[in-house]
């Protein structure tokens, strides 16, 4: 690895919104920046569900980090995963793909690794119900959704056919609501006339959540609008129901009265809950930082860890004043941390005020011409909300090519009910093992015949240093 200069070494962990905005705040300065991410791509996570349901391609919601930052000569991108930290010696331990470890010294560290999917203590659910945090997850879900319709077409037993046409989604937050609406729209519009034996319009979409209604954080008024829209689309709402079991044949849900019901569904998607990755624990152990119930790092008002002003934590892995884990928080905290570090390294004595979050609102897409937007006193639904949703996502997509491509693709999808990005492979997406996982020989386990497993069906629940920020 290239040795960095002895002064002004800044390491940023994570190339999502938080890490990218921190890097931009530090660009072209008299110091060296190393951005570490397990993927060389920046992913626009709010649109992963459109990749999974065939509207947008993976290329339209990603951008190479090196391409984004190529003009800033003081920034270097390293494809690796942060796995440990020596806070006393200010050294970060990273893992290259295929297993080699190396160290990065730093003077300032900005941690923006995001969060992973949480199964609330039931990680065994992961093999049957993938979450959606990465491109690999989105492509896995795409294969499961479109593959389910293909398997329904060839099923000879009507009961089996209906189980393939039943989709269970766990979690009625933005991702769950958006996926539920898109699957019903896909079934009733795009695929309706393409099959001869299966009837896509008969597809059942079951949405489970333990709360009182979908998108409860948007307020009672918008939550009610979402409930009405989803029911009009044909989504079956099971609010106040907690999923207690998931297997290859469906789910078991328990209602408020304690009654358990089994639902047969061959496609189960997990859109509920997040947890900090293992790197958060390593960071807490090395610095003595406090962690909240989800494992996120508790930070001070300037986003640093108490006792370690050289370490900032931003985005989803940060715990501060109960701020939500949304892209806007990651962007604003990343920008703040980058500016604070820049002032320290350039000798600016001006005292930076404590971080203040400016809530620009939240938006969720339900179906063509139907979305909800909540921004302070402004609450929109239906077509006005959909128009605002379009402008928000066009504005925040990374790169001119992605913006233009998304506009053109949306025009075709929304006006002609055509989804061109429906390709999936019958083989697993990617390698049969994670490139950051040690091989059997490296782990010291007994050697033997290889045992491939469906790695792409496993959400990144145990991958430190992920890039959701």
Residue pairs with C-beta under 8 A, 6 or more apart in sequence:
1 78
1 102
1 104
2 76
4 32
4 34
4 104
4 105
5 31
5 32
7 31
7 107
8 29
8 30
8 31
8 32
8 107
8 345
9 31
9 32
9 34
9 105
9 106
9 107
9 108
10 26
10 31
10 32
10 33
10 34
10 106
10 107
10 108
10 109
10 110
10 341
10 345
11 33
11 34
11 35
11 36
11 92
11 104
11 106
11 108
11 109
11 110
12 19
12 22
12 23
12 33
12 34
12 35
12 36
12 109
12 110
12 112
13 19
13 36
13 37
13 82
13 92
13 109
13 110
13 111
13 112
13 113
13 279
13 465
14 36
14 37
14 111
14 112
14 113
14 114
14 315
14 465
14 466
14 467
14 468
14 469
15 35
15 37
15 39
15 40
15 41
15 42
15 65
15 77
15 467
16 42
16 43
16 45
16 112
16 114
16 315
16 330
16 467
16 468
16 469
17 112
17 315
17 327
17 330
17 331
17 334
17 469
18 110
18 112
18 114
18 314
18 315
18 316
18 330
18 331
18 333
18 334
18 337
18 469
19 35
19 37
19 110
19 112
19 314
19 315
19 334
19 467
19 469
20 42
20 65
20 68
20 334
20 398
21 330
21 331
21 332
21 334
21 335
21 338
22 110
22 112
22 314
22 334
22 335
22 337
22 338
22 341
23 33
23 35
23 69
23 72
23 75
23 338
24 335
24 338
25 334
25 335
25 337
25 338
25 339
25 341
25 342
26 33
26 74
26 75
26 338
26 341
26 342
27 33
27 69
27 72
27 74
27 75
28 72
28 73
28 74
29 74
29 342
29 345
29 346
30 74
30 345
30 346
31 74
31 345
32 74
32 76
33 72
33 74
33 75
33 76
34 75
34 76
34 77
34 78
34 104
34 106
35 65
35 69
35 75
35 76
35 77
35 78
36 78
36 80
36 81
36 82
36 92
36 94
36 104
36 465
37 65
37 77
37 78
37 79
37 80
37 465
37 467
38 79
38 80
38 81
38 436
38 463
38 465
38 466
38 467
39 79
39 134
39 135
39 467
40 64
40 65
40 66
40 77
40 79
41 62
41 63
41 64
41 65
41 135
42 62
42 63
42 64
42 65
42 68
42 398
42 467
43 61
43 62
43 134
43 135
43 467
43 468
44 61
44 62
44 396
44 397
44 398
44 402
45 133
45 327
45 468
46 174
46 327
46 393
46 396
47 56
47 61
47 393
47 397
47 406
48 61
48 132
48 133
48 134
48 135
48 137
48 138
48 175
49 132
49 138
49 175
49 178
49 179
49 182
50 56
50 61
50 182
51 57
51 58
51 60
51 61
51 135
51 138
51 139
51 142
51 421
52 132
52 138
52 139
52 141
52 142
52 145
52 179
53 142
53 145
53 179
53 182
53 183
53 186
53 419
54 142
54 146
54 186
54 190
54 419
54 420
54 421
54 422
55 182
55 409
55 410
55 413
55 419
55 421
56 406
56 409
56 421
57 409
57 421
58 135
58 138
58 139
59 405
60 402
60 405
60 406
60 409
61 135
61 397
61 402
61 406
62 135
63 398
63 399
63 402
65 77
66 77
68 398
68 399
69 75
69 77
78 94
78 104
79 96
79 97
80 94
80 95
80 96
80 97
80 102
80 465
81 94
81 95
81 436
81 463
81 464
81 465
82 92
82 93
82 94
82 95
82 111
82 113
82 279
82 464
82 465
83 93
83 94
83 95
83 101
83 279
83 282
83 464
83 465
84 92
84 93
84 279
84 282
84 286
85 91
85 92
85 93
85 109
85 282
85 283
85 286
85 287
86 92
86 93
86 286
87 286
87 287
87 308
87 311
89 105
90 105
90 106
90 107
90 109
90 310
91 103
91 104
91 105
91 106
92 103
92 104
92 105
92 106
92 109
93 101
93 102
93 103
94 101
94 102
94 103
94 104
94 465
95 101
95 436
96 102
97 435
97 436
98 435
99 436
99 438
99 439
99 442
106 310
107 310
107 345
108 310
108 311
108 312
108 341
108 344
108 345
109 310
109 311
109 312
110 312
110 313
110 314
110 334
110 337
110 338
110 341
111 279
111 283
111 297
111 311
111 312
111 313
111 314
111 317
112 313
112 314
112 315
112 317
112 330
112 334
112 469
113 277
113 279
113 280
113 315
113 317
113 464
113 465
113 466
113 467
113 468
113 469
114 133
114 277
114 315
114 316
114 317
114 330
114 466
114 467
114 468
114 469
115 133
115 274
115 275
115 276
115 277
115 294
115 296
115 316
115 317
115 325
115 466
115 468
116 133
116 274
116 275
116 276
116 277
116 459
116 460
116 461
116 462
116 463
116 466
116 468
117 126
117 131
117 132
117 133
117 270
117 273
117 274
117 275
117 459
117 460
117 461
118 272
118 273
118 274
118 275
118 294
118 461
119 125
119 126
119 270
119 273
119 461
120 272
120 273
122 246
123 461
123 462
125 246
125 270
126 270
126 457
126 458
126 459
126 461
127 454
127 457
127 458
128 246
128 247
128 248
128 268
129 170
129 246
129 268
129 269
129 270
130 137
130 140
130 141
130 144
130 269
130 270
130 457
130 458
130 459
131 137
131 269
131 270
131 271
131 459
131 461
132 138
132 141
132 175
132 179
132 269
132 271
132 459
133 459
133 460
133 466
133 468
134 459
134 460
134 466
134 468
136 429
136 430
136 456
136 460
137 459
137 460
139 424
139 429
139 456
140 429
140 456
140 457
141 179
141 269
142 422
142 424
143 424
143 425
143 429
144 267
144 269
145 167
145 183
145 186
145 267
146 422
146 424
147 424
147 426
148 164
148 165
148 167
148 266
148 267
149 164
149 165
149 187
149 191
149 195
149 198
149 200
149 203
151 164
151 266
152 161
152 162
152 164
152 165
152 195
152 198
153 195
153 196
153 197
153 198
154 197
155 161
155 164
155 198
161 197
161 198
162 202
162 204
162 264
163 249
163 250
163 264
163 265
163 266
164 198
164 266
164 267
165 187
165 198
165 199
165 200
165 202
165 203
165 204
166 203
166 204
166 206
166 250
166 263
166 264
166 265
166 266
166 267
167 183
167 203
167 204
167 205
167 206
167 265
167 267
167 268
167 269
168 206
168 208
168 243
168 250
168 251
168 263
168 265
168 267
168 268
168 269
169 176
169 179
169 180
169 205
169 206
169 207
169 208
169 268
169 269
169 271
170 176
170 208
170 209
170 243
170 246
170 251
170 268
170 269
170 270
170 271
170 272
171 208
171 209
171 270
171 271
171 272
171 273
172 207
172 208
172 209
172 211
172 213
172 214
172 215
172 216
172 237
172 239
173 209
173 215
173 217
173 271
173 272
174 215
174 362
174 364
175 271
176 207
176 209
176 214
176 269
176 271
176 272
177 207
177 214
177 215
177 226
177 230
177 364
177 366
178 364
178 365
178 366
179 269
179 271
180 205
180 207
180 230
180 233
180 235
181 229
181 230
181 233
181 235
181 365
181 366
181 367
181 370
182 367
183 203
183 205
184 203
184 205
184 233
184 234
184 235
184 367
185 233
185 367
185 368
186 200
186 419
187 200
187 201
187 203
187 205
188 200
188 201
188 203
188 233
188 234
189 417
190 417
190 418
190 419
191 200
192 200
192 201
194 200
204 236
204 265
205 234
205 235
205 236
206 235
206 236
206 238
206 263
206 265
207 214
207 230
207 235
207 236
207 237
207 238
208 238
208 241
208 242
208 243
208 251
208 253
209 238
209 239
209 240
209 241
209 272
210 240
210 241
210 242
211 239
211 240
212 223
212 239
212 240
213 220
213 223
213 224
213 226
213 227
213 239
214 223
214 226
214 227
214 230
214 237
214 239
215 222
215 223
215 226
215 364
215 372
216 223
217 324
217 362
218 226
218 362
218 364
218 372
218 374
218 379
219 374
219 379
221 379
222 372
222 374
222 379
222 381
225 372
225 381
225 382
226 364
226 366
226 372
226 381
227 237
229 366
229 367
229 370
229 381
230 237
230 366
231 237
233 366
233 367
238 253
240 255
240 256
241 253
241 254
241 255
242 253
242 254
243 251
243 252
243 253
244 252
244 253
244 254
244 260
245 251
245 252
246 252
246 268
246 270
248 266
249 264
249 265
249 266
250 262
250 263
250 264
250 265
250 266
250 268
251 262
251 263
251 265
251 268
252 260
252 261
252 262
252 263
253 260
253 261
253 263
254 260
255 261
270 459
274 294
274 316
274 325
275 294
275 295
275 461
276 291
276 294
276 295
276 296
276 297
276 317
277 317
277 462
277 463
277 464
277 465
277 466
278 462
278 463
278 464
279 464
279 465
280 291
280 295
280 296
280 297
280 317
280 464
281 291
281 295
282 464
283 289
283 297
283 305
283 311
283 313
284 290
284 291
284 297
287 305
287 307
287 308
287 311
288 306
288 307
289 297
289 298
289 299
289 305
289 306
289 308
290 297
290 298
290 306
291 297
291 298
291 319
292 298
292 319
294 319
296 316
296 317
296 318
296 319
297 305
297 313
297 317
297 318
297 319
298 319
298 320
299 305
299 312
299 313
299 318
299 319
299 320
300 306
301 320
301 354
301 355
302 309
302 312
302 340
302 352
302 354
302 355
303 312
303 313
303 314
303 318
303 320
303 333
303 336
303 337
303 340
303 355
304 310
304 311
304 312
304 313
305 311
305 312
305 313
312 337
312 340
312 341
314 330
314 333
314 334
314 336
314 337
314 469
315 325
315 329
315 330
315 333
315 334
315 468
315 469
316 325
316 329
316 330
316 468
316 469
317 469
318 333
320 355
321 357
323 329
323 357
324 362
326 362
327 396
328 357
328 359
328 360
329 357
330 469
332 355
332 357
332 358
333 355
333 357
334 469
336 352
336 355
339 352
340 352
342 348
343 350
343 352
359 375
359 376
360 375
361 373
361 374
361 375
361 376
361 378
362 373
362 374
362 375
363 371
363 372
363 373
363 374
363 385
363 388
363 389
363 392
363 393
364 371
364 372
364 389
365 371
365 386
365 389
366 372
368 386
368 413
368 414
369 382
369 383
369 386
369 414
370 381
370 382
370 383
370 385
370 386
371 380
371 381
371 382
371 385
371 386
371 388
371 389
372 379
372 380
372 381
372 385
373 379
373 380
373 381
373 385
373 388
373 389
373 392
380 388
390 410
393 406
394 403
394 406
394 407
397 403
397 406
409 420
409 421
412 418
412 420
413 419
428 454
428 455
428 456
428 457
429 456
430 455
430 456
431 455
432 452
432 453
432 455
433 439
433 452
433 453
433 455
434 455
434 463
436 463
440 446
440 447
440 448
441 447
460 466
